[in-house]
Amino acid sequence: MRQPSLFDPPKPAQKPAENLEPLRRHLHGVLRDLRHAEVMPWGRVSAELKEKDFLRYASALPEDEREPLVLEFYRQLSRVRLATEERMLDAPTVK
């Protein structure tokens, strides 16, 4: 086996469709977590990272598959954020 030269043409990358299944499983797992949550399941920083990761991973999917997932993600994220805020407002205040 020879060492590749700096001037060798790049090898063709794998077809994107071959790499999408792990991304789909991850995205559906995040959605499952949100659907089952009554309040925000993550802290502020983790939620921000989850959102960025979700959008980055979803961008690899075909548009017709990506759009419904992103809409559902934001629908569920809004729901748990609102539920978390309401719970905090209902909590007794400490004097």
C-alpha positions as CSV (number, residue, x, y, z in Angstrom):
1,M,0.0,0.0,0.0
2,R,1.5,3.3,-1.0
3,Q,1.1,6.6,0.8
4,P,-1.2,8.9,-1.1
5,S,0.4,11.9,-2.8
6,L,-0.6,15.5,-2.1
7,F,-1.5,15.6,-5.7
8,D,-3.7,12.5,-5.9
9,P,-7.3,13.3,-6.7
10,P,-9.6,13.1,-3.7
11,K,-11.5,9.9,-3.2
12,P,-15.3,10.2,-3.7
13,A,-17.2,10.6,-0.5
14,Q,-19.8,8.2,0.5
15,K,-23.3,8.9,-0.7
16,P,-25.1,11.1,1.8
17,A,-28.1,8.7,1.9
18,E,-25.8,6.0,3.4
19,N,-25.0,8.2,6.4
20,L,-28.5,9.5,7.2
21,E,-29.9,6.6,9.3
22,P,-27.9,7.5,12.5
23,L,-29.0,11.1,12.1
24,R,-32.6,10.1,11.8
25,R,-32.4,8.0,14.9
26,H,-30.8,10.8,16.8
27,L,-33.4,13.4,15.7
28,H,-36.3,11.1,16.5
29,G,-34.8,10.4,19.9
30,V,-34.6,14.1,20.7
31,L,-38.2,14.5,19.6
32,R,-39.3,11.5,21.7
33,D,-37.6,13.1,24.7
34,L,-39.5,16.4,24.2
35,R,-42.8,14.7,23.5
36,H,-42.6,12.8,26.8
37,A,-41.4,15.8,28.8
38,E,-43.8,17.7,31.0
39,V,-41.3,20.5,31.5
40,M,-37.9,21.4,29.9
41,P,-35.8,18.2,30.2
42,W,-32.5,20.0,29.9
43,G,-30.8,23.0,31.4
44,R,-30.5,26.3,29.5
45,V,-27.0,25.5,28.0
46,S,-27.9,21.9,27.1
47,A,-31.2,23.1,25.5
48,E,-29.3,25.6,23.4
49,L,-26.8,22.9,22.3
50,K,-29.6,20.5,21.5
51,E,-31.3,23.1,19.3
52,K,-28.1,23.8,17.4
53,D,-27.4,20.1,17.0
54,F,-30.9,19.3,15.9
55,L,-30.8,22.0,13.2
56,R,-27.4,21.0,12.0
57,Y,-28.3,17.3,11.8
58,A,-31.6,18.0,10.2
59,S,-30.0,20.1,7.5
60,A,-28.4,16.9,6.1
61,L,-31.9,15.4,5.4
62,P,-33.9,16.0,2.3
63,E,-36.1,19.1,2.6
64,D,-39.4,17.2,2.6
65,E,-38.2,15.1,5.5
66,R,-36.4,17.9,7.3
67,E,-39.2,20.5,7.5
68,P,-41.8,18.5,9.4
69,L,-39.1,17.4,11.9
70,V,-37.9,20.9,12.5
71,L,-41.5,22.2,12.9
72,E,-42.3,19.4,15.4
73,F,-39.1,20.2,17.3
74,Y,-40.0,23.8,17.7
75,R,-43.6,23.0,18.6
76,Q,-42.5,20.6,21.3
77,L,-39.7,22.9,22.5
78,S,-42.1,25.8,22.8
79,R,-44.6,23.6,24.7
80,V,-42.0,22.5,27.3
81,R,-40.6,26.0,27.7
82,L,-44.1,27.4,28.4
83,A,-44.9,24.6,30.8
84,T,-41.6,25.2,32.6
85,E,-42.3,29.0,32.9
86,E,-45.9,28.3,34.1
87,R,-44.6,25.9,36.7
88,M,-42.1,28.4,37.9
89,L,-44.8,31.1,38.2
90,D,-47.0,28.7,40.2
91,A,-44.3,27.7,42.6
92,P,-44.5,29.2,46.1
93,T,-42.2,32.1,46.7
94,V,-39.7,32.0,49.5
95,K,-39.7,35.1,51.7
